[in-house]
Amino acid sequence: MRRFAGEYDVVEALKKIFREHKVIVSQKRLKEIVSRILEDEKVGERRLRIIAINNRIARLKIFTRESKKMFSSDRCPVCNSRIYIVKSRDIWGENSKIEYICRKCGYRSGIRKRIPTKYVFYSRIK
């Protein structure tokens, strides 16, 4: 019977992986490697990504594509933390939104929403 892996088990598996591999080129590949280590326990790709970011085990490079929709969320689509708005004044003195930035994972979006398509994980473990 499969069960969900605890956060401690996932963190230990990630540390073991990133001591051996310095770069993992996709979230799916990272999940496959973690699943082999944890065997009967399972963990989702999104949860794995969030645990790696929150515990500062991996640094992320996020590849995105631009959507036709405007950015409207106050949460980061990558790590679910708060998004900060960069504003600028135009020549008439009015504030306008320029960019949305997540300080935790590095996600950036302009006025149009940028949808994450691929994640590359870089080891932070020495």
Backbone as JSON, one array per atom type, in Angstrom:
{
  "sequence": "MRRFAGEYDVVEALKKIFREHKVIVSQKRLKEIVSRILEDEKVGERRLRIIAINNRIARLKIFTRESKKMFSSDRCPVCNSRIYIVKSRDIWGENSKIEYICRKCGYRSGIRKRIPTKYVFYSRIK",
  "N": [[0.85, -1.19, 0.0], [0.62, 2.15, -0.94], [1.75, 5.23, 0.43], [1.7, 8.7, 1.37], [4.72, 10.51, 1.34], [6.54, 11.75, 4.14], [7.55, 15.11, 5.02], [10.14, 15.3, 6.09], [11.37, 12.93, 5.15], [11.32, 13.42, 2.4], [12.96, 15.71, 2.23], [15.43, 14.64, 3.08], [15.86, 12.78, 1.02], [16.06, 14.54, -1.17], [18.38, 15.98, -0.44], [20.26, 13.94, -0.59], [20.16, 13.34, -3.33], [20.95, 15.81, -4.51], [23.55, 16.03, -3.61], [24.84, 14.28, -5.2], [24.02, 14.9, -7.88], [24.46, 17.88, -9.61], [22.88, 19.43, -11.28], [19.55, 19.15, -12.28], [17.47, 18.62, -14.93], [14.68, 18.75, -15.25], [11.44, 18.9, -13.69], [9.93, 16.6, -13.7], [11.87, 14.61, -14.05], [13.26, 14.9, -11.63], [11.28, 14.05, -9.85], [11.06, 11.35, -10.6], [13.57, 10.35, -9.79], [13.46, 10.82, -7.01], [11.27, 9.21, -6.36], [12.35, 6.67, -6.81], [14.13, 6.51, -4.7], [12.47, 6.78, -2.43], [10.74, 4.64, -2.71], [8.1, 2.94, -1.63], [6.64, 5.13, -0.89], [4.89, 8.08, -1.89], [5.14, 11.2, -3.69], [4.09, 14.33, -4.91], [4.82, 16.26, -7.92], [4.57, 19.08, -7.73], [4.54, 19.48, -4.91], [7.05, 18.5, -4.3], [8.7, 20.37, -5.61], [8.06, 22.71, -4.15], [8.93, 21.99, -1.56], [11.68, 21.73, -2.04], [12.35, 24.38, -2.64], [11.52, 25.82, -0.3], [13.14, 24.69, 1.7], [15.6, 25.46, 0.9], [17.25, 23.83, -0.68], [17.56, 23.57, -3.37], [18.19, 25.73, -6.16], [16.26, 27.52, -8.5], [15.66, 27.63, -11.99], [13.43, 29.12, -14.06], [11.55, 28.46, -16.85], [9.38, 30.13, -19.02], [6.23, 30.85, -20.68], [4.42, 33.35, -22.46], [1.16, 34.4, -21.63], [-2.11, 35.23, -22.92], [-3.72, 36.4, -21.14], [-4.12, 38.84, -18.5], [-1.99, 39.46, -15.66], [-3.22, 38.51, -12.55], [-3.12, 37.48, -10.0], [-2.27, 37.24, -6.46], [-0.48, 35.52, -5.5], [2.39, 33.45, -5.98], [2.77, 31.37, -8.83], [4.62, 29.34, -8.81], [5.85, 28.79, -6.24], [3.92, 29.45, -4.4], [4.12, 31.63, -2.69], [4.01, 35.11, -1.55], [3.48, 37.6, -4.05], [5.34, 40.34, -5.22], [4.8, 43.67, -6.29], [6.15, 45.67, -8.8], [6.31, 49.03, -9.28], [6.02, 52.01, -11.28], [6.42, 55.48, -12.05], [4.76, 57.44, -14.45], [5.16, 60.05, -16.97], [3.19, 61.84, -16.25], [2.94, 61.58, -13.59], [1.49, 59.48, -12.53], [1.05, 56.3, -10.95], [2.04, 53.16, -12.27], [1.77, 49.66, -12.88], [4.57, 47.67, -13.41], [5.95, 45.2, -13.25], [5.75, 41.88, -11.85], [7.08, 40.18, -9.12], [8.49, 37.34, -7.5], [10.07, 36.97, -4.51], [11.05, 34.74, -3.29], [11.43, 32.47, -5.02], [12.19, 33.52, -7.46], [10.52, 33.92, -9.63], [9.23, 35.82, -12.33], [7.03, 38.15, -13.83], [5.47, 40.04, -16.37], [3.06, 42.56, -17.24], [1.31, 40.99, -18.71], [0.44, 37.66, -18.0], [2.91, 35.26, -17.2], [3.38, 31.93, -17.84], [4.67, 29.18, -16.14], [6.68, 26.72, -17.71], [8.81, 24.94, -17.7], [11.15, 23.65, -15.34], [14.4, 24.02, -14.06], [16.6, 22.55, -11.85], [19.09, 23.57, -9.62], [21.74, 22.57, -7.6], [22.14, 23.58, -4.2], [23.61, 22.57, -2.26], [26.7, 22.07, -0.8]],
  "CA": [[0.0, 0.0, 0.0], [1.42, 3.37, -1.05], [1.34, 6.33, 1.28], [2.4, 9.94, 1.08], [6.0, 10.66, 2.05], [6.64, 12.87, 5.06], [8.45, 16.16, 4.55], [11.51, 14.97, 6.49], [11.87, 11.91, 4.22], [11.53, 14.07, 1.11], [14.13, 16.58, 2.37], [16.61, 13.78, 3.12], [16.03, 12.24, -0.33], [16.54, 15.64, -2.0], [19.77, 16.25, -0.08], [21.06, 12.84, -1.13], [20.19, 13.51, -4.78], [21.71, 16.99, -4.9], [24.98, 15.82, -3.34], [25.35, 13.52, -6.35], [23.73, 15.62, -9.12], [24.48, 19.34, -9.42], [21.8, 20.0, -12.07], [18.51, 18.25, -12.78], [16.91, 19.48, -15.98], [13.21, 18.86, -15.28], [10.71, 18.54, -12.48], [9.52, 15.2, -13.87], [13.06, 13.79, -13.8], [13.51, 14.95, -10.19], [10.28, 13.19, -9.21], [11.42, 9.95, -10.87], [14.71, 10.0, -8.94], [12.98, 10.78, -5.62], [10.4, 8.04, -6.24], [13.2, 5.49, -6.69], [14.71, 6.5, -3.35], [11.42, 6.61, -1.42], [10.09, 3.37, -3.04], [6.65, 2.76, -1.41], [6.01, 6.41, -0.56], [4.76, 8.91, -3.08], [5.17, 12.65, -3.53], [3.74, 14.99, -6.16], [5.83, 17.14, -8.49], [4.43, 20.43, -7.17], [4.97, 19.43, -3.51], [8.5, 18.3, -4.34], [9.28, 21.66, -5.97], [7.87, 23.64, -3.03], [9.81, 21.56, -0.47], [13.06, 22.05, -2.44], [12.52, 25.84, -2.53], [11.37, 26.26, 1.09], [14.27, 24.22, 2.51], [16.8, 26.01, 0.28], [18.07, 22.73, -1.16], [17.82, 23.8, -4.79], [17.89, 27.01, -6.79], [15.42, 27.21, -9.64], [15.59, 28.46, -13.2], [12.07, 28.9, -14.52], [11.26, 28.81, -18.24], [7.96, 30.48, -19.08], [5.65, 31.35, -21.93], [3.51, 34.45, -22.17], [-0.26, 34.14, -21.83], [-2.86, 36.38, -23.41], [-4.41, 36.98, -19.98], [-3.38, 39.76, -17.64], [-1.63, 38.89, -14.37], [-4.23, 38.96, -11.6], [-3.0, 36.77, -8.74], [-1.37, 37.81, -5.46], [0.35, 34.39, -5.11], [3.31, 32.95, -7.0], [2.34, 30.08, -9.35], [5.69, 28.36, -8.65], [6.06, 28.39, -4.85], [2.73, 29.85, -3.63], [4.39, 32.71, -1.74], [3.45, 36.4, -1.95], [4.06, 38.28, -5.21], [5.56, 41.77, -5.02], [4.51, 44.45, -7.49], [7.08, 46.76, -9.09], [5.55, 50.14, -9.86], [6.8, 53.12, -11.82], [5.62, 56.67, -12.35], [4.9, 57.93, -15.82], [5.49, 61.49, -17.04], [2.1, 62.61, -15.65], [2.98, 61.37, -12.15], [0.61, 58.38, -12.11], [1.71, 55.0, -10.75], [1.6, 52.06, -13.12], [2.44, 48.4, -12.56], [5.55, 47.31, -14.43], [6.36, 43.82, -13.17], [5.42, 41.12, -10.65], [8.27, 39.4, -8.77], [8.49, 36.51, -6.29], [11.4, 37.08, -3.91], [11.47, 33.45, -2.77], [11.9, 31.54, -6.05], [12.71, 34.24, -8.61], [9.54, 34.03, -10.72], [8.96, 37.19, -12.78], [6.01, 38.27, -14.86], [5.12, 41.4, -16.73], [1.63, 42.82, -17.15], [0.71, 39.74, -19.17], [0.85, 36.54, -17.14], [3.87, 34.3, -17.74], [3.04, 30.61, -17.33], [5.86, 28.33, -16.06], [6.6, 25.53, -18.54], [9.88, 24.01, -17.37], [11.98, 24.03, -14.2], [15.73, 23.41, -13.95], [17.0, 22.61, -10.46], [20.53, 23.64, -9.38], [22.04, 22.22, -6.21], [22.7, 24.56, -3.28], [24.36, 21.8, -1.26], [28.15, 22.09, -1.08]],
  "C": [[0.89, 1.25, 0.0], [0.87, 4.44, -0.14], [2.15, 7.56, 0.9], [3.66, 10.04, 1.93], [5.94, 11.87, 2.97], [7.66, 13.87, 4.56], [9.91, 15.85, 4.9], [12.13, 13.96, 5.53], [12.18, 12.52, 2.85], [12.78, 14.95, 1.15], [15.41, 15.74, 2.35], [16.9, 13.19, 1.74], [16.58, 13.32, -1.27], [18.01, 15.96, -1.72], [20.7, 15.19, -0.67], [21.23, 12.99, -2.65], [21.1, 14.67, -5.18], [23.17, 16.96, -4.46], [25.63, 15.13, -4.55], [25.18, 14.28, -7.66], [23.73, 17.12, -8.83], [23.34, 20.02, -10.16], [20.84, 18.89, -12.46], [17.62, 19.07, -13.69], [15.39, 19.52, -16.06], [12.61, 18.39, -13.96], [10.3, 17.07, -12.53], [10.68, 14.26, -13.57], [13.39, 13.76, -12.31], [12.54, 14.04, -9.45], [10.6, 11.71, -9.41], [12.56, 9.5, -9.96], [14.28, 9.89, -7.48], [12.1, 9.56, -5.4], [11.21, 6.75, -6.11], [13.79, 5.38, -5.3], [13.65, 6.18, -2.3], [10.6, 5.33, -1.6], [8.58, 3.35, -2.81], [5.92, 4.05, -1.04], [5.92, 7.25, -1.82], [4.74, 10.39, -2.71], [4.89, 13.26, -4.9], [4.83, 15.94, -6.62], [5.77, 18.54, -7.87], [4.92, 20.48, -5.71], [6.49, 19.29, -3.42], [9.22, 19.62, -4.64], [9.21, 22.65, -4.8], [8.78, 23.28, -1.85], [11.27, 21.92, -0.79], [13.33, 23.55, -2.3], [12.5, 26.29, -1.07], [12.54, 25.85, 1.98], [15.62, 24.63, 1.94], [17.78, 24.91, -0.14], [18.47, 22.97, -2.61], [17.46, 25.23, -5.18], [17.17, 26.69, -8.08], [15.65, 28.17, -10.79], [14.25, 28.1, -13.83], [11.94, 29.37, -15.97], [9.76, 29.04, -18.35], [7.53, 30.8, -20.51], [4.64, 32.43, -21.56], [2.07, 34.07, -22.52], [-0.92, 35.39, -22.4], [-3.56, 37.1, -22.25], [-3.5, 37.91, -19.21], [-3.08, 39.07, -16.3], [-2.6, 39.41, -13.31], [-4.1, 38.34, -10.21], [-2.11, 37.53, -7.75], [-0.43, 36.72, -4.92], [1.21, 33.92, -6.28], [2.82, 31.59, -7.51], [3.39, 28.98, -9.16], [5.78, 27.86, -7.21], [4.93, 28.8, -3.9], [3.02, 30.89, -2.55], [3.87, 34.02, -2.31], [4.21, 37.01, -3.12], [4.19, 39.77, -4.88], [5.41, 42.5, -6.35], [5.55, 45.57, -7.61], [6.29, 47.83, -9.82], [6.51, 51.22, -10.36], [5.87, 54.29, -12.07], [5.84, 57.08, -13.8], [5.12, 59.44, -15.81], [4.41, 62.38, -16.45], [2.03, 62.42, -14.14], [2.08, 60.27, -11.64], [1.42, 57.09, -11.96], [1.15, 53.98, -11.72], [2.41, 50.81, -12.76], [3.34, 48.01, -13.73], [5.78, 45.8, -14.45], [5.9, 43.2, -11.86], [6.6, 40.18, -10.38], [8.03, 38.6, -7.49], [9.91, 36.53, -5.74], [11.93, 35.73, -3.42], [12.09, 32.56, -3.85], [12.44, 32.23, -7.3], [11.76, 34.34, -9.79], [9.29, 35.5, -11.03], [7.9, 37.15, -13.86], [5.77, 39.74, -15.14], [3.62, 41.61, -16.52], [0.84, 41.6, -17.63], [1.29, 38.59, -18.36], [1.83, 35.63, -17.88], [3.63, 32.96, -17.05], [4.3, 29.74, -17.31], [5.67, 27.06, -16.9], [7.65, 24.49, -18.18], [10.69, 24.57, -16.21], [13.31, 23.3, -14.29], [16.19, 23.64, -12.52], [18.52, 22.59, -10.36], [20.79, 23.41, -7.9], [22.6, 23.41, -5.43], [23.55, 23.88, -2.2], [25.83, 21.73, -1.69], [28.74, 20.71, -0.94]]
}
